[in-house]
Amino acid sequence: MIKIKREYTRPAVDIPWHGEVLPSYEFKMKLQTYIDSNKHISYNITYSEDGLKMFYEGIWIDRAAFDEYDVDPDLVPYWELRNQYYDSVGITIGPKIFEDI
């Protein structure tokens, strides 16, 4: 299995995270297919005490499963919309950190 970590940072707490402002029904349904097929084992989202950072930690069956998800043609438009939104409000996305577990 593999653990993926990623950190997001916003300049102020009154700027919403993408999950609060972008349409996400289709994204959630597609994510569920990866969970149902046991490719995506679990994930957890936590926040810093000051509310300026969001931390994603996901467990995947292997790197290939995550890579498939990361370039899934049904999800790429969502990633692009998220990135455009973050660029427009000053939220930064840290690198993906991979760890074999």
C-alpha positions as CSV (number, residue, x, y, z in Angstrom):
1,M,0.0,0.0,0.0
2,I,0.9,3.6,-0.4
3,K,0.2,6.7,1.6
4,I,-0.2,10.1,-0.1
5,K,0.0,13.3,1.8
6,R,-0.6,16.8,0.6
7,E,-0.9,20.2,2.2
8,Y,-3.0,23.2,1.2
9,T,-2.5,26.7,2.5
10,R,-4.8,29.6,2.3
11,P,-4.0,33.2,3.0
12,A,-7.0,33.9,5.3
13,V,-9.7,31.7,7.0
14,D,-12.5,33.6,5.3
15,I,-11.4,32.1,1.9
16,P,-13.3,28.8,1.4
17,W,-11.6,25.5,0.5
18,H,-12.6,24.1,-2.9
19,G,-14.9,21.6,-1.4
20,E,-17.0,24.4,0.0
21,V,-17.5,26.2,-3.3
22,L,-17.1,23.9,-6.2
23,P,-19.8,21.5,-7.4
24,S,-18.6,18.1,-6.1
25,Y,-21.4,15.5,-6.6
26,E,-19.8,14.0,-9.7
27,F,-16.3,14.0,-8.0
28,K,-17.7,12.2,-5.0
29,M,-19.4,9.6,-7.1
30,K,-16.3,9.0,-9.1
31,L,-14.1,8.8,-6.0
32,Q,-16.6,6.2,-4.6
33,T,-15.8,3.9,-7.6
34,Y,-12.2,3.8,-6.5
35,I,-13.2,3.0,-2.9
36,D,-15.7,0.4,-4.1
37,S,-13.0,-1.3,-6.2
38,N,-10.6,-1.3,-3.2
39,K,-8.1,0.9,-5.0
40,H,-8.6,3.7,-2.6
41,I,-8.6,2.3,1.0
42,S,-9.2,5.5,3.1
43,Y,-8.5,9.2,3.4
44,N,-8.5,11.8,6.1
45,I,-8.7,15.5,5.9
46,T,-7.5,17.6,8.9
47,Y,-6.9,21.3,9.5
48,S,-4.3,23.3,11.4
49,E,-5.4,25.0,14.6
50,D,-5.4,28.4,12.9
51,G,-7.5,27.1,10.0
52,L,-5.0,28.2,7.4
53,K,-3.8,24.7,6.4
54,M,-5.7,21.7,5.2
55,F,-3.9,18.3,5.2
56,Y,-5.0,15.4,3.0
57,E,-3.7,11.9,3.8
58,G,-4.9,9.0,1.6
59,I,-4.2,5.3,1.6
60,W,-4.2,3.6,-1.8
61,I,-3.6,-0.1,-2.7
62,D,-0.6,1.0,-4.8
63,R,0.9,3.8,-6.7
64,A,-0.6,2.6,-10.0
65,A,-4.1,3.0,-8.5
66,F,-3.4,6.5,-7.4
67,D,-1.8,7.4,-10.7
68,E,-4.9,6.1,-12.5
69,Y,-7.1,8.3,-10.3
70,D,-4.9,11.3,-10.7
71,V,-5.2,11.4,-14.5
72,D,-8.8,10.0,-14.7
73,P,-10.4,11.8,-17.6
74,D,-13.6,12.2,-15.6
75,L,-11.7,13.9,-12.8
76,V,-9.1,16.0,-14.6
77,P,-11.7,18.8,-15.3
78,Y,-12.4,18.9,-11.5
79,W,-8.7,19.2,-10.7
80,E,-8.4,22.0,-13.3
81,L,-11.4,23.8,-11.8
82,R,-9.9,23.4,-8.3
83,N,-6.5,24.7,-9.4
84,Q,-8.1,27.7,-11.2
85,Y,-10.1,28.6,-8.1
86,Y,-7.1,28.2,-5.8
87,D,-5.0,30.4,-8.1
88,S,-7.7,33.1,-8.1
89,V,-7.9,33.2,-4.3
90,G,-4.2,32.6,-3.4
91,I,-4.5,29.1,-2.0
92,T,-1.3,27.1,-2.6
93,I,-1.0,23.3,-3.0
94,G,2.0,21.5,-1.8
95,P,3.7,18.6,-3.5
96,K,2.3,15.1,-3.3
97,I,4.4,13.1,-0.8
98,F,4.4,9.4,-1.3
99,E,5.3,6.8,1.4
100,D,5.2,3.0,1.0
101,I,3.4,1.5,4.0
